[in-house]
Amino acid sequence: MYLGDVYIMLTSPRDATRQSPAELGYGTQMLTIIVPDVDAHYQKAKREGAKIWEDLHETSYGERQYGVDDLDGHHWLFSQHAHDVSPDAWGATIASPRPRLG
């Protein structure tokens, strides 16, 4: 898949030890794609019959986004920055650093 200046390679599981989210019955990861006009993108996705798991909305941290599943059940978020929101206003915290392993 080609997206702007970026190539993204998507593959299906190749053996019995790696099942897709659709086969497992739950998501294993999520990919967020920033688009210039999320409202138009959402309308097109709906028109094309996308499996929408999160309707278009504005988040508490100032993003406008919606979520879809692909044919293998992977979660995709499509998002556009709506407005700046102070991290304090939506409860952001700084996580403690993880200890290094090994």
Secondary structure, DSSP 4 states (H G I P E B T S, - for coil): -EETTEE-------STTS--HHHHTS---EEEEE-S-HHHHHHHHHHTT-EEEEEEEE-TTSEEEEEEE-TT--EEEEEEE-----GGGGT--PPPPPPPP-
